Amino acid sequence: MTNETLTRVELTDAIVREVGLTRQESSHLLDRMLEMISENLEQDGTVKLSRFGNFNVRKKAAREGRNPKTGIQATISARKVVTFKPSPMLKDRVGG
């Protein structure tokens, strides 16, 4: 696949082909897996997928910013962001 977006439907289809589950079971498996990852991140956890990478929640402090269009200064509130650090194996595969 080059320059294509991999969708949930395509992932479900791959599970059907590779594992042999029904479409409904495959969809449920994928949904549950993504839900578990989301729940862990919501609680400021880390998700480590060996040979793929790590997802972390990082807290960003409030800071002063500037609207690039108008130049007006504004306060950017504190927030949490999800970060991803690819494994060395994934970096090698994508050439990074």
C-alpha positions as CSV (number, residue, x, y, z in Angstrom):
1,M,0.0,0.0,0.0
2,T,1.4,3.4,-1.0
3,N,-0.2,6.7,-0.1
4,E,-3.4,5.0,1.0
5,T,-5.3,5.4,4.3
6,L,-5.9,2.1,6.1
7,T,-9.5,2.1,7.4
8,R,-11.3,0.3,10.2
9,V,-13.2,-1.7,7.5
10,E,-9.9,-2.8,5.9
11,L,-8.5,-3.8,9.3
12,T,-11.6,-5.8,10.0
13,D,-11.4,-7.5,6.6
14,A,-7.7,-8.4,7.2
15,I,-8.7,-10.0,10.6
16,V,-11.4,-12.0,8.7
17,R,-8.8,-13.2,6.1
18,E,-5.9,-13.8,8.4
19,V,-7.6,-15.2,11.6
20,G,-10.7,-16.7,10.2
21,L,-13.2,-15.0,12.5
22,T,-16.6,-13.8,11.2
23,R,-16.9,-10.2,10.1
24,Q,-18.9,-9.4,13.3
25,E,-16.4,-11.1,15.5
26,S,-13.5,-9.3,13.8
27,S,-15.2,-6.0,14.1
28,H,-15.9,-6.6,17.8
29,L,-12.3,-7.6,18.4
30,L,-10.9,-4.5,16.7
31,D,-13.4,-2.2,18.5
32,R,-12.6,-3.8,21.9
33,M,-8.8,-3.5,21.3
34,L,-9.1,0.2,20.4
35,E,-11.4,0.8,23.4
36,M,-8.9,-0.8,25.7
37,I,-6.1,1.4,24.3
38,S,-8.3,4.5,24.7
39,E,-9.4,3.7,28.3
40,N,-5.7,3.3,29.3
41,L,-4.7,6.6,27.7
42,E,-7.7,8.4,29.3
43,Q,-6.3,7.4,32.7
44,D,-2.8,8.8,31.8
45,G,-1.5,5.3,31.1
46,T,1.1,4.1,28.5
47,V,0.3,1.6,25.8
48,K,3.3,-0.4,24.7
49,L,2.9,-2.5,21.6
50,S,6.2,-4.5,21.1
51,R,7.7,-4.2,17.6
52,F,5.3,-1.3,16.9
53,G,5.7,1.5,19.4
54,N,4.5,3.3,22.5
55,F,1.5,5.7,23.1
56,N,1.9,8.1,26.0
57,V,-0.2,10.9,27.4
58,R,1.8,14.1,27.9
59,K,0.6,17.1,29.9
60,K,1.3,20.5,28.3
61,A,1.3,23.6,30.5
62,A,-0.6,26.7,29.7
63,R,1.3,29.2,27.7
64,E,1.1,32.4,25.8
65,G,0.6,32.1,22.0
66,R,-0.2,34.3,19.1
67,N,-2.8,34.0,16.4
68,P,-0.7,33.7,13.2
69,K,-3.4,35.4,11.1
70,T,-4.1,38.4,13.3
71,G,-1.0,38.6,15.5
72,I,-3.2,38.9,18.6
73,Q,-1.7,37.3,21.7
74,A,-3.8,34.7,23.5
75,T,-3.4,32.2,26.3
76,I,-3.4,28.6,25.3
77,S,-4.8,26.5,28.1
78,A,-3.2,23.5,29.7
79,R,-4.1,20.3,28.0
80,K,-3.1,16.6,27.5
81,V,-1.9,15.3,24.2
82,V,-1.3,11.7,23.0
83,T,2.2,11.1,21.7
84,F,3.5,8.1,19.8
85,K,7.1,6.9,19.7
86,P,7.7,4.2,17.0
87,S,9.8,1.2,17.9
88,P,13.2,0.8,16.2
89,M,11.7,-2.1,14.1
90,L,8.9,0.2,12.8
91,K,11.4,3.0,12.1
92,D,13.4,0.5,10.0
93,R,10.4,-0.7,8.1
94,V,9.3,2.8,7.1
95,G,12.8,4.0,6.4
96,G,13.0,6.5,9.3
